[in-house]
Amino acid sequence: MRDTKIAIAQLAIVDGDKNANLKKMKDAIKEACEKSVEIIVFPELMLTGLVEKDEVKALAEARDGKSFQKIQTMIKEHPISVVYSFLELGAGGEIYITTCLIDHNGEALGYYRKTHLFGDEKQLFNRGDDWTVVEQEDFRIGLLTCYDIELPEPARALALQGVNLLIVNSANMAPYEYIHRLSIQMRALENQIFVVYCNRLGANKWFEYRGQSAAVGPDGLIIADAGLDNEVVQVIDLPIEKYQSSPAEFNYLADRRPELYQKLC
């Protein structure tokens, strides 16, 4: 594996305005591509933000909807892989918070439907029931969304499938930034993987979002930090070779005793 560049697009989302958010995505994709970034990650629900209950279905789209096609056009102009989140309209009318990873050729490599819903999300959305693992270049990438990272099991399940890079998009509100900071560091350390976390900015009548997006190494240490209240396309050099040449003396996954844990369930 080789060192690589990933960008965190820590942006203020315009709730309910797809056109404005797509414009922000286009500008960020252009900036990241010009800096030789390989993957750019956007926050949870980048296309719509948080909206009223009666707006959800009207703003939801099929996986190959108009917004997907517009993003494909952006990628054609500026070849880069993109991770973005949107309201997905299922075949039966159900609504999911879904993440898509599109490669630099505009091909959708994988979709992930948020599996753990927080608070009122349970009344608005359906839960996903599957993990998503995507092979790209030197990486085996797992996708999670926001509240998923607060539970240890999702990241561990992906690590046991050989994931070495976990990408997490989020819309975590103040004053709970510290929970996700602790969570991403622990998920990285306990699974000895890279974690790239992108949180939104901005405010609406419900919440304030302050960012604090970051990338974490397999040792649990912060590699890059986009800071609080800072709208930025943060370019991160993931030092893959450094961690490969200096492996940890311990191996949490190998030292597990699953047969013992099953006795406690």
Secondary structure, DSSP 8 states (H G I E B T S, - for coil): ---EEEEEEE-B--TT-HHHHHHHHHHHHHHHHHTT-SEEE--TTTTT-S--GGGHHHH-B-TTSHHHHHHHHHHHHS--EEEEEEEEE-TTS-EEEEEEEE-TTS-EEEEEE--S--TTHHHH--------EEEETTEEEEEEEGGGGGSHHHHHHHHTTT--EEEEEE--BTT-HHHHHHHHHHHHHHHT-EEEEEE-EEE-SS-EEEEEEEEE-TTS-EEEEEEES--EEEEEEE-HHHHHHS--S--TTTT--HHHHGGG-
